[in-house]
Amino acid sequence: MKRIGIPEIARLANVTIGTVDRALHGRKGIRESTRQRILEIAKSVGYRPNMAARALSVRRTPVRIGICIPRELHYYFDQLCQGIAAEAQRAELSGVEAIWRRTERLGDAEAEKIEELMRAQPGALILTPGNPEELTPVIDEAERRGIRVICVDTDAPASRRSAAVCVDAEVSGRVAAELLGGMVPAGAHVAIITGMLHIEDHRRKTESFREAYPRFCNSGAVPEVIEAHDDEDEAFQKCFALLERHKTLAGVYVSTANCLPVCRAIGAAGLAGRLKLVTTDLFGEMRPYFEKGTISASVYSRPYVQGELAVRLAVDHILHGAQLPKAHFLAPQLVMRSTFHLFREMRTTAGRELASPGVALAIPKASP
């Protein structure tokens, strides 16, 4: 919907733009009755001042933050983008403008999108690196130009990026191993279903789980790790085939948000409630699988909070010179069958209504 501005209010009130400006900003030079009439009209049409434009008119130098986040899996990345958008909206009061260039999937056309953002000369970039090796020279070039790069959700550790905001992947993997190890009998075999092992977050969770699981389950083993490439059809087919190959499998750890097809495969194999499933993250569509006992627990990565923190760090650095932490790790939250209903994510579908009541957050679904 088009933003209602001062020219539209002036037309509705049959006064000049200057008169509206004086009324809205409490300046002298107009009658009080005229001021009140203009304020009533502004309220009735839902006028919201463009704080970014106002601040920039004083600052004269635009302050921009470039954002490159995938669309899929939307269950997870919608929540991450909601957190970014909420904090970016608050940053408008300080004259900060968010520029979005979203990719379809993690790793798709990332370098091109980031190079587009760099041409806008932002003060910082917030991105989720799907191909860290490919992106390292791009990130290094951004840093060379004075554009601070903040990786969120996953990392490009070989690059010169300024900061990373994420849940510690190694801790998440160990927590999942401890949970699953306590749910299954000694000597139990379990499997891991992940996304892509070249992605730092996916690789570190997988390695951490495999190393820790035998310590929490005496004589336990992880016979298979399956890459499902965050594709729902692929995850269903590979999980169903896995359950056919390993009839005695006691548990599965899904290290990405792509748990729904795994839940469906477990149900199709007649193992719901019998095979222990530990997932990652939390969204509304998981509710029935918690209720039926298909999901035993989830190690929640808190994507909304990650998004908020990434923007907050960028704004504090650009505007106030605050030092960027090399890594800001969040503690994962444990979600169980007895507690899942307490989380606000369960009141939404796919993380699409996570804003405060009455606050509409515009999040681009695709790049322009």
N, C-alpha and C positions, 0 to 999 in steps of 0.2 A: 504494500500500500504506500502511496506517495506521502512523504512527510509534509505535514501542514506547516507552512512557514509564515514569516512576517508579512510578505506581500498578500497572501490569501486572507490573513486576518485584517489587514488594512482595507482590502476590498469589501469584506463583510461588514466592517465597522464604518465604511465610507469616510475614512480619514487617510492621511498620508502615512507612508512607511515610517517616516521620522517620528510621527506621533505615536505609532504602535511601539517603536523601539523605546521611546521615553516611558511609555506606560509599563512595558514589560520589565524594564530595568530600574524603575523607581526614580527616574530623573524628573527634574522640575520642568516647567514650561507648558503644562497642560492642566485643564480643569480636573478636579478630583472625580467629578461625575463621569467625565470622558475616560479617565483611567479605569474606573470600576467597570464601565461598559466594555472596554477592550479586554480587561482581565476575564470577564464573564464569557466573552466570545472565545477567547483563547482556551479557557477551560472546557467549554462545550465541544470544541472541535478536537480536543486531545492534543493541544500544542505541547511539544517537548523541545526545549531549546537544544540546539546543536552545540553541546559543550565543547566538542573537539574543535569546531570551527571558531568558537569564541576564544578558547585558549590559544589556538594557533594564531589568531589575529594579534594577540598580545606577544606571543613568543616569536612570531614571524618565521621560524624554522620548523617545517613539518617533522613530527616524530612518528615514525611508522614501525610496526612490528609485522614481519612476514610470517605466515603460518602455512605449513605444508603437512597435512594430516590425511591419511587414507579415508575412504568411505567404508570399505569392507575390511573386516567384518563389522557391520554397522552396530551390532549388539554392544560391542566394546567401544568403537571409535566415536559413536554418537555421544557417549558419556564423556569421553575425553574432550570432544569439541564443545560440549555444553559447558564444561568447566572453563575452557579457554574463552568462550564467548562471554560468559558471565563476568569474568575478571576483566576482559577487554572492554566490556560495556562500562564497568566502573572506572576504567582508566581513561575513558573519554573525558571525564571531568578534568583530567590533567592535560588534555590535548593530544592524546595518543590515538592513532588510527591503526586498526587491524586490517591487513591485506591478506586475503585467503587465496591459496592455490591448492586445491585438493586433488589427490590422485584417486584413481578407482580402487586400487588395491595396494597393499604394502609392497613397495619395491617397484611399482609401475611408474615409469616416466618421472621418477623423482628428480633426477639431475636437471631435466628441462624445466620443471616447475620451480625449482629453487633458483635456477639462473634467471627466470622471469622475475622472481621476487627480488633478486639482487639488483636488477635494473631499476627498481623503484627506490633504491638507496635506503633501505630500512636501517634502523639502529640495531635491530636484533632479528634473528630468525628462530622460530620454534618449529622443529620438525621431528618426524618419526622415521629414522633411517632403516629402510628395509634391505638395502644393499650397501652395507657399510663400506666395503672395499671400493665400490664404484663411487660412492659419495665422498670418500675421504679427500680427494683433490678439490672437489667443489667446496666442501666445508673449509678446507685450508685456505682457499682463495677468498672466501667470504671473510674469514678472520684476518687475512692479510689486508683487506680493505677496511678493517675496523668494524665489520658487522659481527656482533657477538652471536654465536650459534649455541642454542640450548636444545639438546636432544631430550625428548620426552617419551616415556614408555619403554623405549629401547635405546641402544647406544651405538656410537661409532668410536670405540675407544682408541683406535690408532690415529684418529684425526686430531686436529688442534682445537676441537670444539671447546667452548668456554665452560659449559656446564651440562650436567645430565640430571633429569628429574625422573625417578622411576622407583618402583618397588625393587629391592635387592633380589635379583633373579636367583642367586645361589641360596639365599634364605628361603625364598618361596619353594624351591625344589626340595630343600631339606624338611621344611614344614610338611609338605605333601607326603614325603617319604615317612615321616614320623606318624602322621595321621593314618596312612594306609597300612603301615607296618603294625600299628596297634589294632587294626580292624580284622586282619587276616591271620590264620594260624601259622605257626612256625613252618618254615620251608616253602611257603606259598610263592607261586610265580605270579607276577603282575606285569603289565605292559604299559608303555607310554605312547600316547598319541599327541604329536606336536604339530607345528606348522611347517616352518622351514629352518633347518639347522644352520643355515648361513646367517640367520638373524640372531643377533647377540642375545636377546632375551630368551628366545626359544632354545638356543644351544646351551646357555648357562643353566636354565631350569632343568633341562634334560640331564646334563652331566651331573649336576648336584643331586638330583633324585637317584640316579643310578649308583652313585658313590655312597649315598646315605642309606638307601633302603635295606641292604643286608645288615646294617648295624641296628636297625629297628625291628627287623624280622629275622630271627635266627635261621640261618641257612636259606633265606629267601633269595630270589633271583629275578632279574628283568630280562627275559629271553628275547623281547622284540621292542624296538623303537620304530614307530611308523610316522613318516612325514605325510601329512594330509594337505599341506599347502594352503591351509585355511579355506578349503573348498568343501562345501557341505556334502555334495554328492560323493566326492572322493573319500571324505571321512566316513560316510555311511558304508560305502562298499568295502573299504579297507578294514574297518572295524568288524563288520559282519564276517568277512573272510578270516580275520584274526581269531574270532571266537569259534569258528569252525575248525581252525588248525589246532587251537589250544583248548581242548575241552575242559581241562582242569584249571584254567586261569581263574585266579581268585580276585583279581582287582585290576583296575585301569586308572591311570592318571592322565588327564587331558590338560596339557600345559598352556593352551591358548583358550580363547573364548569360544572356540568352535566345538562346543560340547553337545549341542542339540542333536546333530546327526548320530553322535555316539550313543546318546540316550535312546534314540529310536532303534539303533542297531541292537542294543542290549535288550530292548523290549521285543524286537522281532525274533531274537534268539531265545526268548523265554527266560531270560536271566535277570529281569528287573527285580531288585530287592535281594537277590542272591549274590550276585557279583558286586563287589564294593567299588564305587566310582567316586574319585576325588577330582573335582573340576577346578577351573580357574575363573575368577570374576563372577559377576552377578547381574542378572537382568530379568525382567518380568516373565519372559517366556520360560524361564527355568522353574517357575513356581510348581507346575503340576509334577515335575520330576522330583522335586524335594518332597512334595506331599505324598507321592507314591513310594518314596524310599529308593527310587532309582539313583538319585544323587545322595551320597552319604555326607559329603562336606565339600566346601569350596574355599580355596585360598585366594581371597579377593584382593585385586591389585589397586583398587580405588582410583580409577581413571579420571573421575571428575575432579578429585583433589589434585591429581598430577597436573591436569590442565590449568587449574587455578594457580598453582604454585609456579608453573613455568612462566606464565604471564607476569605474575607479581615480581618474580626475580628480574625479568627483563625490564619492567617499568622502573623498579627501584634502581637498577644499574644505570639506565639511560638518563633518568631525570635527576637522580640523587647521587650517582657515583658509587652506589653500594657494590661491594665486591661480590662477584659471582662464585658460588661454591663449585668446586670441580665436580662434585657429585652430591646430590641431595636424595638420600634414600628414605622412602616411606616404609613403615612396618605394614606387612600385609594383615588383613583382617580375616579371621576364621569365621566362616558361615556354616552353621549346622542346621539340621532339619528342625531342631527346636528353636532356632533363633532367626531363620531367614526372613520370617514375616515382619521382623522389627526394622528391617532396612528399607529406606525410602525407595530404593531401586525396585522393590517389589510392588510399589504403588504405581509403577509406570510400565510402559511397553517399549522395549528396546532402547530405554534410556532417553525417550523423546520428551519427557515432561519433568525434567529435573530442576528447572528454574524455580525461583521463589514464586508464590502465588501472585498473579497479576503482572509478572515480568515476562515479556516475550523476547526470546533470544533468536536473532536471525543467524542461522548457520548455513553457509553455502553448501549445497549437496554436490556441486560439481564446479570445476574451474570455469571462469568465463572464457 
